[in-house]
Amino acid sequence: YAKALRVILVGEKSSLDQMMKEIPSLKEKFSYQFDLPSYTNDELVEFGKSYAYTKGYVMDELAVLALYTTIAEEKNSDRSVMLGDMKRIIDGAIDRCEEKRGKKLFGGLFGKHVDDEGNIILKETDFEVE
């Protein structure tokens, strides 16, 4: 049974390293160590912008600021923000954008809702969760 057992320790790298130093015999019990990266807010925003672009969307300046705010709020929940979280946040903004576009009678004929390349522009309000 011991060969089939998998144990995963999750925590801050510094805390796990300290625990392994304090209990050397514990370190011998683990064959592998995987460190998940921690991204800066700038890296997360760049990923979010790239991800949105692959789906045919771009963000205006206020949307980018709203994305920074959303990331800060997620980090305040005492956990790291990962790339999967960014996909969820961007997908949510896209869904809200599409919902608003669908409600408009003329489908966005008035006002600029796409950039010069035809990408749909995400706005600050698209990042507001109700």
Beta strands, then each sheet from edge to edge (+ up, - down):
strand 1: 57-59
strand 2: 120-122
sheet 1: 1+ 2+
end
